[in-house]
Amino acid sequence: MNSETHITGWVDLGEFIEAYLPEDEVLATARLRAEQLGCPPVSCATGSTLSFLAASVQARAVVEIGTGAGVSGLYLLRGMAPDGVLTSIDIEPEFHRSARRSFLDAGYPPGRTRLIMGRALDVLSRLTTGGYDLVFADAARVEYPGYFDLGVQLLRPGGVIAFHNVLAAGRIADPTRREPELLALRDVARAIREDTRLIPTLLPMGNGLLVAAMTTTA
């Protein structure tokens, strides 16, 4: 097999993974709305992974940092317990309005979601310590280390924390790149790997999903 065939095979495989679980009309509409607002949504594969994680921990309380204009929230809600509540934090009012519309379009009553306007680092510090099953971060990457410090405190034993876009289109692996967001991504990746309370893994979904589970003995 020559190198060109090998590369093409990987491209096709990536497309196959993304298309494995096609989105329905509600998700497709939410995705289009997010893109029109300039809010890049999670990929289909990343979204289905979020649903899987929420279902795996039987999540009843989830924190989402960055609404994704509703796309990631829909995926999280689909995996959560029927009585679960999604807390979604964002500083952009248009993203909140889009998320609220998407949740209502999907049939989720207002009581299933709590949309909080504000800077995530300020809001996270006011949430209940040890009161959440899943924390998902998809906002300002330069603030990821702060999201980690505060977010991991919110997890119950067995809970999961996840960070989106950690590979930064491969730039995270280039030691000559020293942009602030890359330094922050490396810091949070190192912190998660070295935290003895956590069991981490890096998933090649979308642009990289860094996931860690809190040990039950933490």
Summary of the structure (lengths in Angstrom):
residues: 218
radius of gyration: 17.0
end to end distance: 48.2
largest distance: 55.9
contacts: 725
relative contact order: 0.12
helix: 50%
strand: 20%
